[in-house]
């Protein structure tokens, strides 16, 4: 499988830099605190979420990944429009 272009990552980085420079960036911890959430739990959940998919994929065997992909494809094609 071909690797995806890193163009998206550069665009995301550029947008975040502009948002920070213009003051439009909203800190997710400040937002969580305003909503009355536990900041430590939010940070820990975000940390796990950022690495979760990659870590799971690394643990799976090729056969298991293939089974998961087949099941997902069947579910997509089974949807009624």
BALO-511697 format. One line per field, with one value per residue (C-alpha): y, x negated, z negated; residue number from 1; residue in three letters. Coordinates in Angstrom, 3 decimals, always signed. Layout:
BEGIN
Y: c(Y  ...);
X: c(X  ...);
Z: c(Z  ...);
num: c(NUM  ...);
residuo: c(ALA  ...);
END
This chain:
BEGIN
Y: c(+0.000  +3.396  +5.875  +8.899  +12.318  +14.413  +17.450  +17.147  +17.221  +20.356  +22.048  +21.136  +22.475  +25.709  +26.220  +25.648  +28.177  +30.797  +30.096  +30.511  +33.699  +35.253  +34.057  +31.855  +28.609  +27.232  +25.184  +21.856  +21.814  +25.275  +24.196  +21.024  +23.018  +25.418  +22.428  +21.163  +18.114  +16.639  +18.109  +15.173  +12.709  +14.780  +14.959  +11.238  +10.394  +12.597  +11.002  +7.537  +8.676  +10.088  +6.834  +4.329  +3.309  +2.994  +0.997  -1.342  -1.883  -2.689  -5.448  -7.117  -9.862  -9.462  -12.095  -10.300  -6.935  -8.602  -10.007  -6.593  -4.943  -7.539  -7.060  -3.269  -3.550  -5.839  -3.375  -0.470  -2.337  -3.636  -0.139  +0.816  +4.213);
X: c(+0.000  -1.366  -2.051  +0.155  -1.188  -2.265  -0.639  +2.341  +0.049  -1.688  +1.649  +2.861  -0.337  -0.080  +3.530  +2.676  -0.179  +2.117  +4.826  +2.331  +0.905  +4.348  +5.616  +8.307  +6.879  +8.870  +6.961  +8.740  +7.842  +9.345  +12.479  +12.735  +12.290  +15.041  +17.338  +16.580  +14.600  +11.614  +8.591  +6.307  +8.838  +9.270  +5.512  +5.076  +7.957  +6.533  +3.113  +4.598  +6.761  +3.826  +1.902  +4.753  +5.332  +1.667  +0.918  +3.852  +2.825  -0.729  +0.519  +2.794  +1.631  +2.060  +4.812  +6.770  +6.452  +7.729  +10.758  +11.552  +11.260  +13.566  +16.161  +16.012  +16.377  +19.389  +20.985  +20.430  +21.873  +24.833  +26.113  +29.346  +29.364);
Z: c(+0.000  +0.954  -1.796  -1.937  -1.187  -4.126  -2.491  -4.816  -7.841  -6.561  -5.932  -9.407  -10.920  -8.933  -10.025  -13.669  -13.441  -11.894  -14.489  -17.319  -15.826  -15.406  -18.782  -17.245  -18.600  -21.508  -24.037  -24.515  -28.221  -28.777  -26.937  -29.045  -32.252  -31.198  -30.637  -34.150  -33.069  -34.881  -33.076  -33.903  -32.497  -29.332  -28.757  -29.358  -27.031  -24.310  -24.681  -24.261  -21.374  -19.473  -19.514  -19.812  -16.198  -15.332  -18.469  -17.812  -14.188  -15.245  -17.559  -15.017  -12.721  -8.967  -8.998  -11.734  -9.953  -6.780  -8.635  -10.119  -6.700  -5.094  -7.832  -7.394  -3.610  -3.963  -6.389  -3.973  -1.004  -3.015  -3.813  -2.088  -0.429);
num: c(1  2  3  4  5  6  7  8  9  10  11  12  13  14  15  16  17  18  19  20  21  22  23  24  25  26  27  28  29  30  31  32  33  34  35  36  37  38  39  40  41  42  43  44  45  46  47  48  49  50  51  52  53  54  55  56  57  58  59  60  61  62  63  64  65  66  67  68  69  70  71  72  73  74  75  76  77  78  79  80  81);
residuo: c(UNK  UNK  UNK  UNK  UNK  UNK  UNK  UNK  UNK  UNK  UNK  UNK  UNK  UNK  UNK  UNK  UNK  UNK  UNK  UNK  UNK  UNK  UNK  UNK  UNK  UNK  UNK  UNK  UNK  UNK  UNK  UNK  UNK  UNK  UNK  UNK  UNK  UNK  UNK  UNK  UNK  UNK  UNK  UNK  UNK  UNK  UNK  UNK  UNK  UNK  UNK  UNK  UNK  UNK  UNK  UNK  UNK  UNK  UNK  UNK  UNK  UNK  UNK  UNK  UNK  UNK  UNK  UNK  UNK  UNK  UNK  UNK  UNK  UNK  UNK  UNK  UNK  UNK  UNK  UNK  UNK);
END
